[in-house]
């Protein structure tokens, strides 16, 4: 675009939760390849990945593999605000972080600090029950990873395909909504 940003828009009519999972996967791959931050925007029938550096759009669709998807997504989500927020909720439900102690309410900021310390202590321990529950909640409630894996399976088997269409000038009516979001 005129600001020097490079975009790839995927018209995937699979819903925002599936598209969010796929967008995060593609963004993680692209971020690793470019060694730069990649932004995403998601709507029900499309998503966009945006980078400050140029990239080969034709490489992108086939680069994300179902076999590597969950591990890639897990590493991309750890440490994000989404993970921290969900971890706080799960830690509270599992009584690792108390809301009340001896009849006195514990402030939200203190709960957040305790949750942060616990999260840091559990870093790299993906098999710990609270970490597993947090990831399961993100993968199944916030995102729809099972259906995203189904879409990737369709792409890998040839049951579905991604076609590259170069856009010249203004975006198509279909692309306009995701660009505005």
C-alpha positions as CSV (number, residue, x, y, z in Angstrom):
1,X,0.0,0.0,0.0
2,X,1.0,3.7,0.0
3,X,2.4,3.4,3.6
4,X,4.8,0.7,2.6
5,X,2.9,-2.2,4.2
6,X,2.5,-5.5,2.4
7,X,-0.7,-7.5,2.7
8,X,-2.1,-10.9,2.0
9,X,-5.9,-11.2,2.2
10,X,-7.4,-14.7,2.6
11,X,-11.0,-15.0,1.6
12,X,-11.9,-18.0,3.9
13,X,-15.6,-18.3,4.6
14,X,-15.1,-20.4,7.7
15,X,-16.1,-18.0,10.5
16,X,-14.1,-15.7,12.7
17,X,-12.9,-18.3,15.2
18,X,-11.4,-20.6,12.5
19,X,-10.1,-17.6,10.6
20,X,-8.5,-16.2,13.8
21,X,-6.6,-19.5,14.3
22,X,-5.5,-19.7,10.7
23,X,-4.5,-16.0,10.7
24,X,-2.3,-16.5,13.8
25,X,-0.7,-19.5,12.2
26,X,0.1,-17.7,9.0
27,X,1.3,-14.7,10.9
28,X,3.6,-16.8,13.1
29,X,5.1,-18.4,10.0
30,X,5.6,-15.1,8.2
31,X,7.0,-13.5,11.3
32,X,9.6,-16.2,11.6
33,X,10.5,-16.0,8.0
34,X,10.8,-12.2,7.9
35,X,12.1,-11.8,11.4
36,X,9.6,-9.0,11.8
37,X,6.3,-8.4,13.5
38,X,3.2,-9.3,11.4
39,X,-0.2,-7.9,12.1
40,X,-3.5,-9.7,11.5
41,X,-7.1,-8.6,11.2
42,X,-10.0,-11.1,11.2
43,X,-13.6,-11.1,10.1
44,X,-16.1,-13.9,9.5
45,X,-15.2,-14.5,5.9
46,X,-11.7,-13.3,5.6
47,X,-8.4,-12.4,7.3
48,X,-5.4,-10.3,6.4
49,X,-1.8,-10.6,7.4
50,X,0.3,-7.4,7.1
51,X,4.0,-6.9,7.3
52,X,6.4,-4.0,6.9
53,X,8.7,-6.1,4.8
54,X,7.8,-7.6,1.4
55,X,7.1,-11.3,1.1
56,X,6.1,-13.8,-1.5
57,X,2.4,-14.2,-1.3
58,X,2.5,-17.4,-3.4
59,X,4.6,-19.2,-0.7
60,X,2.3,-18.4,2.1
61,X,-0.8,-20.7,1.5
62,X,1.2,-24.0,1.3
63,X,3.6,-23.1,4.1
64,X,1.2,-23.8,7.0
65,X,0.9,-27.6,7.6
66,X,-1.7,-29.4,9.8
67,X,1.0,-31.5,11.5
68,X,2.9,-28.4,12.7
69,X,-0.1,-26.2,13.3
70,X,-0.9,-26.7,17.0
71,X,2.8,-26.4,18.1
72,X,3.2,-23.3,16.0
73,X,0.0,-21.8,17.4
74,X,1.0,-22.7,20.9
75,X,4.4,-20.9,20.6
76,X,2.7,-17.9,19.0
77,X,0.1,-17.6,21.7
78,X,2.3,-18.0,24.8
79,X,3.1,-14.6,26.3
80,X,0.3,-12.8,24.4
81,X,-2.3,-10.7,26.2
82,X,-4.9,-13.4,25.2
83,X,-2.9,-16.1,27.0
84,X,-2.3,-13.9,30.1
85,X,-6.0,-13.1,30.4
86,X,-7.1,-16.7,30.0
87,X,-4.4,-17.9,32.4
88,X,-5.6,-15.6,35.1
89,X,-9.2,-16.9,34.7
90,X,-8.0,-20.6,34.8
91,X,-5.7,-19.9,37.7
92,X,-8.5,-18.3,39.6
93,X,-10.9,-21.2,38.9
94,X,-8.2,-23.7,40.0
95,X,-7.6,-21.7,43.3
96,X,-3.9,-21.0,42.4
97,X,-4.8,-17.3,42.6
98,X,-7.3,-16.5,45.4
99,X,-10.0,-13.9,45.1
100,X,-10.7,-13.8,48.8
101,X,-8.5,-14.8,51.7
102,X,-9.8,-15.1,55.3
103,X,-12.9,-13.0,54.5
104,X,-11.1,-10.2,52.8
105,X,-11.2,-9.5,49.1
106,X,-7.9,-9.5,47.2
107,X,-7.6,-6.6,44.8
108,X,-7.6,-7.4,41.0
109,X,-4.1,-5.9,40.6
110,X,-2.7,-8.2,43.3
111,X,-4.5,-11.2,41.7
112,X,-2.9,-10.2,38.4
113,X,0.6,-9.9,39.9
114,X,0.2,-13.3,41.5
115,X,-1.0,-14.8,38.3
116,X,1.9,-13.3,36.4
117,X,4.4,-14.8,38.9
118,X,2.8,-18.2,38.6
119,X,2.7,-18.0,34.8
120,X,6.4,-17.1,34.8
121,X,7.2,-20.0,37.1
122,X,5.3,-22.4,34.8
123,X,7.0,-21.2,31.6
124,X,8.0,-24.1,29.4
125,X,5.9,-26.6,31.4
126,X,3.1,-27.2,28.9
127,X,2.0,-30.4,30.6
128,X,1.1,-28.6,33.9
129,X,-2.7,-28.8,34.3
130,X,-3.4,-25.0,34.5
131,X,-1.3,-24.4,31.3
132,X,-3.0,-27.3,29.5
133,X,-6.4,-26.0,30.5
134,X,-5.5,-22.4,29.4
135,X,-4.4,-23.6,26.0
136,X,-7.4,-25.9,25.6
137,X,-9.7,-23.0,26.4
138,X,-8.0,-20.8,23.9
139,X,-7.9,-23.5,21.2
140,X,-11.5,-24.6,21.6
141,X,-13.4,-21.5,22.9
142,X,-11.6,-18.5,21.7
143,X,-10.2,-20.1,18.5
144,X,-11.6,-23.1,16.6
145,X,-8.5,-25.1,16.1
146,X,-10.2,-28.4,15.3
147,X,-12.0,-26.9,12.3
148,X,-8.9,-24.9,11.3
149,X,-7.0,-28.3,11.2
150,X,-9.9,-29.6,9.0
151,X,-9.4,-26.6,6.6
152,X,-5.6,-27.2,6.5
153,X,-6.3,-30.9,5.8
154,X,-8.5,-29.9,2.8
155,X,-5.8,-27.7,1.5
156,X,-3.1,-30.4,1.9
157,X,-5.2,-33.1,0.3
158,X,-6.2,-31.0,-2.7
159,X,-9.9,-31.1,-1.7
160,X,-9.7,-27.3,-1.5
161,X,-7.2,-24.9,-3.0
162,X,-5.9,-21.4,-2.5
163,X,-5.7,-19.2,-5.6
164,X,-3.5,-16.1,-5.8
165,X,-5.1,-13.1,-7.3
166,X,-3.0,-10.0,-7.5
167,X,-4.9,-6.8,-6.7
168,X,-4.2,-3.6,-8.6
169,X,-5.3,-0.3,-7.2
170,X,-8.3,-0.3,-4.9
171,X,-9.4,-3.4,-3.0
172,X,-12.3,-5.6,-4.2
173,X,-15.6,-5.3,-2.4
174,X,-14.9,-8.5,-0.6
175,X,-11.5,-7.3,0.6
176,X,-12.6,-3.9,1.6
177,X,-14.3,-5.1,4.8
178,X,-11.2,-6.8,6.2
179,X,-9.0,-3.9,5.3
180,X,-11.4,-1.5,7.1
181,X,-11.5,-3.7,10.2
